[in-house]
């Protein structure tokens, strides 16, 4: 099947020929052919827009777009009629294509009325009754087959639909109201259906017969030379053949008691799978039982799809029995009710007319029906077991049963709908997932009863409901009934979920078309069954409600694996025993409350609406307790940046931390902390995670919560409290709030000196941080004093080659570079590099970044020379002599660099270049000030040499080389996000290790 696709600009293109299981939701056009129709080849050649028929295509595409559909079908141009094979296949598929369409638009070219007059039926009804459309043969199936038929005037004004106009259409055509209302065609005899075509005509005489193929559900080859009479003879023979195949076993069709929605929107790809596997005409000659299992989350649309399949295809089955599978007793009752529909003489009269007085009576009648279905020549029936949701492997559930005991014989077709994924092993299966955005839009619009493209609020709502049909129907119905606008509904959804989604049913939003009325009710049934079988699984679902629902794996619980009094016993049980964890997960999977992540092995996920529901089944006290547990689970799992692959672990934990933060803001007042010290420590770690991931605002909020909690629980001068104070200082420094940072550092330093002593490593780390701060402020003498104190203390306490000692050595190198003491800086870098290579290895991020700092020293020399050679006279001579003395650079090199002085800086608009700004912030002598005097026009697009070879006289390059690595002012172990932007451009680095540069201090973790 080819479709037309409309894009955002209104342009239309033809898709490739799509297989049945790949067909997206689409609209379809019904019309009468006229002058200037657009044919397949004309559309392919792009010579169609000026023809009269293009107006129909444009109308159908625009109307589909307003109804949330991108794809549509028009017979004139979607079929290559020059290809006889394709034409024959299309005619035999036509009824199905119209039936599977989400919308059918009937375009009446001979009815003219504007939108403003469309509500006045008296204006257009005479033309409507006289329309040529009601006289054509092909339009009969186009009237009957679709689930939704809407009528439009030539101007595109909507006149009504098949339901609202059913009386008029019935009077004109004689087609029974039951048919117009979507009733089964099999309830009408062959002669009845033949009568509907009597007053209709077609251009080619054989087409009057071929247009009936779908109405009688037969397929025949096209023979356009055979004439009308022979074509009718072949059709009658095929109808009789199909009828005789059922023999005496034909029963009446009934879906009494089945929740069938008038707002159903088809899923063509799923329907195609069911048709391919279950329809008798699709089978091989071997007679054997076919079982298809539709499984998935409650509210995902399983029952509606099964009911639609039964209604569409009941004519090709000898019998269709719908069975209530919610419990064994309900199943037996359903089977017993089928006995009365079985023809006389085929089961005992006692069973056909049974009045059930006992359980034994019920069992007997149900067994008789199963025996009748098991008869070898009764093989074309369809059994639908709906809502087989109780797990027989866990007998604690009332009414649980093994569905295999109720599968008669070894033939027939069986369709099972269930939330139990394990039943998929019984036969062919499909896991029904949420619908895509386009189908979600169509479902929403159908239930809301309004047309038009969704606004931003509508798109946000579709995102929140994430393709869950029951939730979409519930939301749209509420909006329709209350007259609320979509933006207000989104606001209420976020604030008053319980009321909208019907936990208590008082909102009036329960849906009579669905058995259990609301998403809350349908999942609560499953949850109670889970809890009765495995309390660990129920508790796990409660916990997962407060973390991110898109990535749930066993390792997420590892903080509780070692046990401890701060953890509940059930959590220690599943965290420390993977087998028990998997038992809990398997049960949640069985009930489709979670699903496996296809992209990440061992990970699972929850549908967003299920995720929201899982929190709302918990009361206020329980929410606080479980949220505290979630914060501890995530926070105490955060790894230090010194751990291998810490970045990968942290990135995976970040969404969970963000969800915990959201819930803390929802449940607690701003910056209010937990009372439990374990949870307070976890909040400190979440602050550390946010810092490492560059989310400084979130980090400050979490640190403030942790600090408030520690000051209450542990007092102001406790070392754990001081650790959080120190980290707040680091955070403020990263934000450029240097005065507040100094205050935090001073408080931490005084407290640590009092509690731990001047030479304790925690004290020395704070001293180191103060040195970094003073350097940032340009207080270089004080910074050197702090670094020297930290270095001496660490060498004494930890040794010369400890990584913490080497951090301070590196920082001293940065300070010396700032001061222009480049030979001393080089010495510090070499010492740090040598130590890190031994302690951490050559590929560790600290080793690599010290190498970067070392590589940048030649750039520092060049930058100074370039700046100096910009000036004449005594100042230039003075600083040239310093450079020549310290580095042995010749005057030829300085002369070579002079012409390039005008190009200093990088691509940057504004009052000064970025590099100059960084130099000025670092107080690198007077160089930054001198750079400022260079005009902006001369500082753009600059480059600096990256190797001594670039400095040689006569060296030329067709393209200036790129400056590699971080700029000279990166603070090595205490990294900023700006420094990371430089590092990630360097192709010599392992980017998986350098995902983020983070502030460093050994005192960040207790």
N, C-alpha and C positions, 0 to 999 in steps of 0.2 A: 504494500500500500504506500503510495506516494502522498505526501502532504504539502500544503503551502505553509510557509512560515513568515510571519510579519515581524519586522524588527521595530525598535523604538521610533524610528523615523517614518514608519508607515510603508517602507519598501517591502516587497513580497518576493520570496524566492521559493523554488521547488526543491524539496528534499530528495534524497536518494530513495530507492525502493526499500521500505522498512519491513523487516520480518515482524510477525505477529507479536512476539514478546518484547519488541523494542518500540512499539507505537506509543507515543505520549498522549495525554488527554487532548482532544481536538473538538472543534465545532464542525458542522457539516451544512452545506447549502442545499435546499430544495427549491426548484424553480422550473419554469418551462423554457424550452429552448426558443430562441428567436434570432433575428438578424444580428450579425456581428459578434457571435460568440467567440471566446478565446479558446483556441485549440492547443493541445499539448506542444506541438512543434513551434507554434507562434510564441508561446510563453518561453520556451527554451531559447528561441532566437531573439527574444527581447523586442518584438515588434507588435506589442499588444496594447499599449497604454492608450492609443488613440482610437481603439475600436470601442463600439458601444457596450460590448459585453464586459469590458473591464470594470464598469460601474458595479456590477454584481460582486466581482472579486474584491473590490475595494470595500464595499459594504460589509461583506462577510468577514473580512480580515479585521475591520475596525470594530464591528460588533463583538467579535470573539475577543479582541483585545480588551474591550470594556468589561467583558465577563471574565477576565483573567486568563484567557487562553491565547497562546502564541500561535498554535497550529490550527489549520482548518483545511477542509476538503471541498473541492468543487468538481463535479463530474466532467465538465467540458474540457478541463486542462490537466487533470490529475491522472487521466487514463490515456495511454497511447493507443488510440483506436485503429491505427494502421497495423498494429501487431495483433493478429487474430488470437494468439495464445493468451496474451495479456487481457484482451477484451473478454474472452470467455471466462477467465478466472475472475475478472472484475464483476461480471454480471452474476456469477454464482456466489460472489462474496458480498454483493451490494446490500442485501438485507442486514447482514451482520455488521457491515460498516456503519449503516444508519443506526442500528440498535446500540452499538458501542459508543456512539458519539456522546460527548458531554452535553452538547447543545445542538439542536437542529433549527436553522433559521429558514422559514419559508418566505421567499421574496416574491411578492405578488406584483408583477410589473403592470397589471391592468387595474390595480386599485390605487387611486391617488388621493392622499390626504396628508396634511402636514401634522407635525407633532402636536401643535397647539389644538388641533381639532380631533385628535385621535380618541379622546375620551368620549366624544359624542358619537355613539354607535350609529345613530340614525343617518349620519353623513356618509359613512362608508359601507354600511352593511349591504345595501343593494348591489354595489360593485363587488363586494366580497362574495355574495351568493352567486354572482354571474361569472366569477373568475374562471378563466380557462384552466387554471391549475387543478380544479376539482374534476376535470374531464379527462385528464391524461392518465394512461395506464401506469407509467412508472411512478407517479406520485402516490399511488395507493400504498405501496410499501413504505414510502417516505413519510406518510401520515401515521402509519401503524407502528412501525418498527422502533423509532426513537423513544427514549424515556421522557424527553422534553422537546416539544414542538412549539415554536413561537412564530407568529405571523407578523409580517412587516409590509407596509405600503411601499410604493415605488420610491417615495422620499425617505424611506428608512424609519418611518414612524411605527412604533410597536402597537399592534391592534389587540393583542391578547395571545393566549396559548391554547393548546388542544383541550385543556380542562375548562378554562373560562368560556370557551366558545363551543363546548361539546354539544349543546342543544342545537345550535345553528348547523353545525357540521353533520349531526345525526339526521336532521330534517333534510339536508341537501343530498346526503350520500346513502342513507339507509344503514350505515354501519352502526352496530349496536353500541350503546353507551359503555357497556362493560369493556369492549375492545378499546374505545377511545380513552378509557380510564386505565389502560394498561393490563387488562385481564388476559388470561392465557387463550391463545387462538385455538388450542385443542378442544376447548369447550364448545366449539362450533363445528358443525359438520362440513364435509367437503363441499357439498352443494351450497351451504350458507356462504362459505368463503368465495366460491365461484361467483355468487350473485353480486358480490361487491365490485366486480370488475366489468359487469355487463354493459354499463352505460359509458364506459371509458374507451378511449381510442389511443392508438399509437401510430407513428409514421410508417413503420414496417409491420406487416401483419403478424409476423411471428413474435414480435416483442410483447404483444398483449398476453402471450403465454409465458414468455421468459420472465416477465415482471412478477409472475406468481411463484417463482421458485422458492423465494425466501418465506413467503406466507405459508407454503406447505412443507418447508424445511427439506427440500430435495435439491439434488445437484444433477444436472444433465448437460451434455454437450450442446452447443449451438449449431443449428443447421438452417441457415437463413434461406435456403432454397426450398425447404420442405412445405411451407404453407402453414396457415393457421390450424387447419383441422388435424393434420399429422402431428403438429406440435402439441395440441391438446391431447391427442391419443397417447403420445409418449408420456406426457405429464400424468395422465390418469393411471397409466400402467405403473409408473414409478410410485405414485401415491398408494395404489393397491398393494404393491410389493412391500412397501414399508409397513403398511397396516397389517398385512398377513404375517410379517415377521414376528409380531407380538403375540399372534395366536389368541388364545382365550384369556391371556393374563393382563389385558389392559384394565387399569383402574382409573377412576376419576382423579383429577389433580386438585390438591387443596393445600394452602399454606395457612390454614386457620390457626390463629394464635401465634403466628410467627411475626416478630417485630420487623415489618418491612417499611422502610422510610420513603416518603414521597419526595424527599430531597436527595435521594441517592445520586452520587456521582461515580461513574464507572472508572475502573482501573483497567484499561485495555490490556496491558501486559500480563496482569495476573489472570484476568478472564481467559486470555489466550492459552495460558498454561493449563487451566482447568479444562478447556475445550479439547486441547490436544490430547490430554490423558484420559478423560472420563467419557467423552461422547462415544456412543456405540459405533458410529460411522467412522471413527478415527482408529478403531481397533484393528488388530490383525485378525486373521481367520481363527486363530486359536482362542477359545473361550476360556478366560480365566479372570479371576477377581482383580479389579484395579482399585487401589486405595490411594487417596490423595489427602494429605494433612496440611491444613492451613493453621499455622501456629504463630503466636505473638502476644504482645501485651494486651491486656483488657482495654477495650475502647479503640483498638487500632483498625476495626472495620471488618473483622472476620465473618461475623454473622450476616452483615449486610451483603457482603460479596457472595456468600453461599446462597442467600435467599434470591439474589439477583440471578445467579447462575441457574437455580432451579426454575425460576419463573421464565427465563429466556428459553430454556431448552427442555421443558417438561414434555414437549410434543415428541421428542425423539426417544424418550424412555417409556417403557411399558407401564411403569409405576414410579412415582416419586414419593417417598415417605420421609417426612421431617420428624426427627426424634430429639426430644429434650434430653440432653446428656448430662445435666447438672448433678444428677444422683441416680443410683440404680433404680430406685422406686419410680422416679420421673420417667426414666427410660422405658421401664416395663409398661407404665401407663400409656406412653406414646405408642408403643408397639400394639397394645391392646386396642387403642382407638383406631388403628389401621384395619383391624379385622373386618369392620363393617363395610369397608370399601372393596374388599375382595369379592369377586364374582361368586354367585351362588354355586354351591356344590364343590367348591375348591378347598374350603375349610369347613369344619363342622358347624352346623347351625347354632350349636351351643356357644361357640366362640364368636360367630358373627353377631349374635343377638345377646351376648352375655351381659348379665347384670352382676357386677363384681361385688361379692360379699366378703371375701377374705383374701389374704395374701396368696393362698394357694390358687384361687381363681385367677388372680392376676398373672401368676407364673404360667398357668396352663394356657391362657389365651395368648400371651406373649410367645410361648414356645410354638404354638400352632402357626402364628404369623411367620416366625423364623423358618419353620419347616416348609411353609408354602414358598417362601423366597428361595429355599435351598433346592427346590425341584430342578432337575437338570435342564429342562427345556424352558425354564423361566429365568432368563439370563440377562434381560435388558432393563432391569430396574436400577434406580438410584436411591441409596440410603444416605441421608445426611444426619450425622451425629453432631449436634450443636452444643458447644460449651462443655466438652468433656474435660473438666478442669480439676477434678479431684484425683489425687495421686494414690493409686492402689498400692504402691510400695510402702505407703505409710498408712496403715489401717486405722489410725486414730481418727481419721475423718469419717463423719457419718455419711453413709451412702457411697463411699468409694467402691469402685468395681473395675474389673478388667474388661475393657471394651472388646477384646478379642473373642470373648465368650459369646458376643452378640453379632458376630459376623457370619451370616449364613452361607453354607455351601462354599464353593470355590469359584464363584462367578459373580457377575454384577459389578456395579460401580459404587464406591463408598467415598463419601467426602466427610472428613472430620475437622471440626474447628475446636481449637484448644489453646490454652496458655502453657501447656506442658510440652516443653521442647523434646522430651524423651520419646513422645509418641511419634516423632518424625521417622523413627526407625521402622514403623509399620508399613511404609510404602513411599511413594513419591511425595515430596513435601516442599513447601515454600514458607520461609519465615516472613511474615507480613510486617513491614516496617512503616515508619511514618512516611507520608506522601511528600513529594517534592513541592517546591514553592508554587509552581503553576497549578498543580492539582489542589493544593491547600487553598489557594485563592479561589478556585472554582467551587470547592466545598463551602467555603465561608460565604461566598456570594450567593450560592444556592439557598443556604439556610437563612441568610439575612434577608433575602428577597429584594435585593437592590442591585442596580447595575452601576457600572462606572469603575474606573481604575482606582486602586487603593491609594490612599494618601500615605504620608510618612508614618502616621500613627497606625494605620492598617498594616503596613509592612512590619512595623515593630511588633504588633500583636501576633502576626504569623510567625515571626521569629521566636517569640516567647512560647507559643504553643507547638512549634517545631513539628508540624505535619501530623499531629495526632487527631484523627477524624472526630472522635467523640468530643474532645476539647474544643475543636473548631466549631462543631455544631452547637455545643452548649454556649459558647461565646456569642455566636451569630444570633442564636435564638433570643438570648438575653437582650442584645442590642435591638433586635426587631421588636420585642415585646415592650421594652421600656422607652424606646425612642432615644436612648443614650447615644452620644457620638462616640466614635472609636477611641479618640484620645482620652476621654473620661473613663472608658472601660479599661484602657491600659493602666491608668492611674489606680483605679480600684483593684485591678488584678494584682498590682504590686503591693497594695496596702491592705486589702481585705480579701485575700484569696479564699478563705474559708467560706465566706458568704457567697461569693460568685460561683465557686465550683461545687457547692451543695453538700458540705459535710453534714449539715443538719436538714437540708431540703427546704429551708424556710425562704430562700431567695426566690422561689418560683421558677428556677431555671432548669428543673429536672425535665428530661426529654421522654415523652411517652413512646417515641419510636425506638428507644433503647431499653433493653430488658431491665437494667439496673439504674437507669436514670441519670447518673452523673459519674464523672471520673472518680470522685472520692469514694462513692459506694462500690464501684466495680473493683477497685484495687484493695479496698478494705477487706472484701471477701477473700481475696488471695492472701493478704497479709495475715489474717486470722488463721488460715490453713497452714501457712509457713510457721507461725508462732507455736501452733499446737504440735508441730513435728520437731522443730529444732529452734530453741530459744536463742542459740548463738546466731543463727541466720537472721532472726528478727532484730536482735540487738545490733548486728552488723549493718542492717539497712537503716536503723535509726541513727547510727553514728555517721554513715555515709551521707546522710541528709545535710550535714554541716560542713562537708568538704566538697571539693569539686567533683561533680558526678561523671566527668568524662574520662577519668583515668584512675581506676580502682584496682589495686594489686596487693598481693600479700605483703610485700616489703613495706608498704605504707604503715603497717602496724608494728614494725620491728622495735620501736622504742619500748613497747610493752612486752617484748619477747622474754626478757630476763625476769619478769615478774616484779613484785614489790607492792607494798601496801597502798601506794598511790593509785594502783590500777585495779579495776574490778576483775573478779575471777574469770568471767566469761571472756574478757579481752585477752588476758594472759593465755587462756586456753587456745584461742584461735591464732594468736600471734606466735605462740611458741610451738604450735603443732600444725604443720601445713596440711596434714591429712584432715584434721577437723575443720580447718579453714575451707578446704576444698569441698567438704561435705556441705557446709553452709552455703557456699557459692553455688554448688550444683542444685540445691533446693531452690534458691532464688532464680536460677536460670530456668528450672522446670516451670515455674509459675510466670516466667517472662517478666519479672520485676526488674531484672537486669539483663544485659546481653553482652556477649563477648566482643572485645575489640578486635576487629580483623587486622588492623595494622600493627598492633602491639601484642605480642604473645604473652599470655598470662594476665592481661589486663581486661577489665570489664567496665561497662558504662551504664548509666541510668538515663532514661528519657527525661528531658528537662521538666516536664509536667509531673512525672512520677517523682522526680527529685524534690520538687516543691511540695508535693503531697506528703512525702515521707517526713518532712519536718512538721507539717500541720497536723499530723495524727498525734503529736506529742503536746502535752499541756505545758504551761509556763515553767513550772518547777523542773519538769523533765528536760525541757529545752535547755535551761541553764546548766543542768548537770551534764547533758550530752555534749553541749558546746564546749564546756570546760575540758571534757575528755578529748574532743576533737583538736582543740588547741594544743593540748599536751602531746597527742599523737604526732601532729605535724611539727610543732616547734622543737621537740626534743629529738627529732630526726634530722634537723638541719646540720649539714656537715661544715666543718671549718674550711676556709679557702686553702689550707695547707694539705687537705686530703686530695688524693689523686682523683681526677674527674669530678671534683666538687661541683663544677659549673653545671654539668649534665644533671646531677642529682638535684641541685638547687632549682634549675629551670623546671624540672618535673614537679617539684614541691610548690613552686610559686603559685599556680592557680588554686591549690588547696589553701595556702596561706591567705590569698585574697578572699576566698569564700569565708574563711574563719573571721577575717577582719570585718566583712560585710555583716555577718551575724552578730558580732560583738557590738557594732554600731546600732543594729536593730534592737538588741535585747538590753544593752546597758547604756547608760548615759555616756557622754563624751569623756574619754580617758578614764572611765571607771574601771577598776581592776578586779581580778578574782581575789578570793581570800586564800586559796591554796597556794603554797609556795612552789609546788611543782608546776602549776599552771602559770605562775608569775615568771618562773625561769623560762618556760616555753615561750612566753610573750617576748622576753628578752631575745631569745633565739630567732623569733620571727622578725624582730627588728633588725637583727644581723642579716637575715636572709634578704630583706628589702634593701638594705644598704648594698650588699653584694650584687644585687640585681639592678642597682641604680634608681630604685624607687624611694627617693629620700623623704618625700612628704609622708608616705605610709610608714617609713621607718621611724620618723620622729614621733608619730602618733603611737606606735607600738612601744617604743622606748619610754615614752611618757607614762603609758599605762603600767609598764613594768616597774618604773621608778616609783610611781605612786604606791603600787602594791608592796614593793620592798621596804619603802620608808615606813609603812604601817606594820608590816609583818616582821621586819628584821632590824629596823632603826636606820637612821641616816648614815651612820659611820660604819655599818657592816661592810665587809669587803665585797660581798656580792652587790650591794647597793652601789658601791664605788665603781664597780665594773660597768654598771649601766651608766653612771655619771660620765665615766671616761668615754664610753661609746657615743653618748650624746655630744661630747666635745668633738669627737671625730666627725660626727654628722654635721654639726654646725660649721666646722672648718670646711667641709666639702661644699656647703651651701654658701660659703663666703661670709658667714656670720662670725667673724673672727673674735669680736669682743665677747660674745656669748660662749664661744669655744674656749677662750682663755679662762673664763670664769669656771666652766666645767672642769677643765684640766687642773686648775688651782685647787678646786675643792677635792678632786680625786687625789691629787698629790699630797695635800695636807692630811687627808684621811689615811692614805696608804702609809705615809711616813709615821703616823701615830700608831697605826694598827700593825704594820708589818716591818717597819724600819726603813732607813734611807736606802739600804743596798738590796732590798728585796726586788725580785725581777718585775713584779707588778708595778712597784714604785718607779723602777727604771724605765719601764715602757711608757709610763705617763710623762716622765722626763723627756723621753725621745719625742713624744707627741708634742710637747711644748716646744722643743727645738724646731720641729716642722712648722708649727704655728708662727714662731718668731721669724723664721725665714720667710714665710708668706707675707708677714707684715713689714719685711725689710729690716728687721732688728737683727742684723747678721751677727753682731758681737754676742748678743744674748743667746742666739741660736747656737753659735759655736760652743759657748759655755755649757749649754744643755747637752749637746751631742757628746762633748768630751766627758761630762759626768756620766752619761748613760754608757758610753763606751768603756770607761774604766770600770764601772760597776759590773757590767755584763762580762767583761773579760775575767774579772775576779770570780763572779758567781757561776758563770756558764762555760767559760773558756773562750779562747780566741777564735775558734772555728765553729762555734754554735751559730745556727742560722739567725737567731735574734741578734747576736753580736754583729753578724755580717749585715743585717738590716741597717744598723746604726753606722757601720763603716760606709755603706752605700750613701746614706743620707749626708754624711760628712763630705763625701765626694761631690754631691750636688751643691752643697754650700760653697765649697772651694771653687767650683766652676762659676757660681754666681759672683764670687769675689774676684774673678779673673786669675785665680791661683790654679792655673790649669794643670801644671805639673803635679801639684799635690792632689788635685782631683783625680788625675790619671792613676796615681799611686793607690788611692783609696778604691777606685773602681777595680784595679787589677787584683787587689787583695780580696775584695768582695767576690769577684768573678771566680777566682781560684777556689775560694772556700765553698761557694755554691755548687761549683762543678763537682767537688768531692762529696759534699753532703747531699745534694739533691739530684745531681746528674746534669749533663749538658742540655737536655731538652726541657728541663723544668722552667716554668714561666719566670721565676725570679732570676735564674741564670740568664735567660734570654733577654730580659729587660735590662739587666746590668750591662750586658753586651751592647745593647742599644745605646745606653748612656755613654759607654766608652766610645762607640762609633761616632757619636755626635760631637766629640771634642774637636775634631778637625773643622766641623762646621762652625763651632764657636770661634776658632782662630780666624776662619775666613770672614765671618760676619764682622769681627772687630776690625780686620784690615780694610774691608770694603767701606766700613763706616769712617775709618780714619782717613782713607785716601779721598774721601769726599771733601775734605777740608784742606786748607793751605796754611802754611806758617808754622808757628811754634807749637800749637796744639797737636798738629799732625806729626811733627817730628818727635814730639815727646812720646806719644803713644806708639809710633812706629818703632822707636828704639826699645820700648818695653817688649813688644812682640818679637822683634829680631833677637833680643837677648834671651828671652825665655824659650823660643822655639826654633831659632836658627833659620828663620825664613829670610830669603834674600830680597833685596829691593826689586829685583826683576819680577818676582811673584807679586809684590805689592803693586807694581806698575801695571802688570797684566790685569789685575783685578779692578783697577781704577775705572776703566770704561764701563764695567758691569755694575758699578755702584748705583747707577740710576735705576737698576732693575731689582733692587732689594725688596723683599716682601712676598706675599702670595696673593692669589686672586681674592680680593676682599674689598667691598665697598664700605664707605664710612669715613669718619674723621681720621682713622689711623688703621694700619694693617694689623691683622691678627697677631702676627709674630711680634710686632713692636709692642702691642698691648700686653702680651705675655712677658716680654722682657721687662717692661715697666713694672708690672705687678711683682716681679721677682727682684726688682731693684738690682739689676745686673749693671752695676756701675752707672755710667752716664750714657751707655750705648743707646738705650731705648730713647732717651731724650734727644740725642743727635739724630736717630732715625726719624723722629717726628718732623724734623726740619726738611726732610726730603718731600717734595710735592707728591700728592696722592697719585697723580697721573703717572709719575715715575716709579711708583711702588707696586703697581698692578702687574700681574702676569710674570712675576719674577721667578728666578730659579737660583739655586746655589749648587756649586760643584759637590759631588758625592765621593770623589776619590782624588788623591794627589795627581793622578794622570790628567785630570781636567784642568790642573793649574799650570801646566807646562806652556811656555810661550809657543804660539802657533797652533795650539790645540783648537780644533773646530768641531762643531756638532750641528747636524741638520735639525735636530730637535732637542731642546733643553732637557736634561735628565730630571726625573722626579725626585724630590727630597724624600728619603725613605725613613720610616720609623718615627718615633715621637719627637716632638721638638725639644730643645735643650731644657725647657722648664718643667718637663714631666718630673714628678717627684718619686720616681722609681717605685719603691715598695708601697708608698702611700699614693695610690693611683687615683686619678680623676677620670670621669667619663670622657672628658675632652681628650685626655691622653689616649684612651682606648680608640677614639676615632682616628688617631694617627697610626696606632699600632696595627689596626686591622687592615690597613692599606699595604702593609709590608708582606710581600709574598714569601718571605723566607720563614715566617712564623707558622706554627700549627694553630689554625684558627679554632679548632675544637678546644684547645687549652686556653685560648685568649678570648673567651667570649665576653669577659668584662674585667676591667681593672678596678680593684676595690681598695678602700682605705685599709691599712694594715695596722694592727696592734695585737701583740700576744695577749693583752689583757681583755680582749673582746669576749672571750669565753671563760666561764668560771672553771 
